[in-house]
Amino acid sequence: MASSWVSNFAVERTAGSPTMTSAADLRAAARRGEWRGTTAGHCPAYQQANLVILPMEAAVEFAAFCTRNPTPCPIIEITPPGDPEPARSAPGADLRTDLPGYRIYRKGELAEQRGDIRNLWRDGILFAR
């Protein structure tokens, strides 16, 4: 399987969109397909992160890179292979559905953008950073 990088992406917020303050509510809205906007400015009491999903063979090298670069690439949590729940940082969340959007990169190029990645899910390692 070719390496795929997945990250959340921001979509323009429409004027008058409410500011979300609950991380669980924002994730639930994204899961239902009701929130596809940016997360910037929302949930100010919580740390925001990008999500990286890698095949297991690339995970050790990526973790080492993040460890050497903790300011721009802090690791918040590494989930076990195949487990979409970040149990320590967001119990009950599903990383396949709970982001407002995903960018899928293949071989270093943006291949597609989508609202969930359930049908792409494999037993990769996840990094919330």
Secondary structure as UniProt FT lines:
FT   STRAND          4..8
FT   TURN            15..16
FT   HELIX           23..31
FT   TURN            32..33
FT   TURN            40..41
FT   TURN            44..45
FT   STRAND          51..54
FT   HELIX           56..68
FT   TURN            70..72
FT   STRAND          77..79
FT   TURN            81..82
FT   TURN            87..89
FT   TURN            91..92
FT   TURN            95..97
FT   STRAND          102..106
FT   TURN            107..108
FT   STRAND          109..114
FT   HELIX           118..120
FT   STRAND          125..128
//
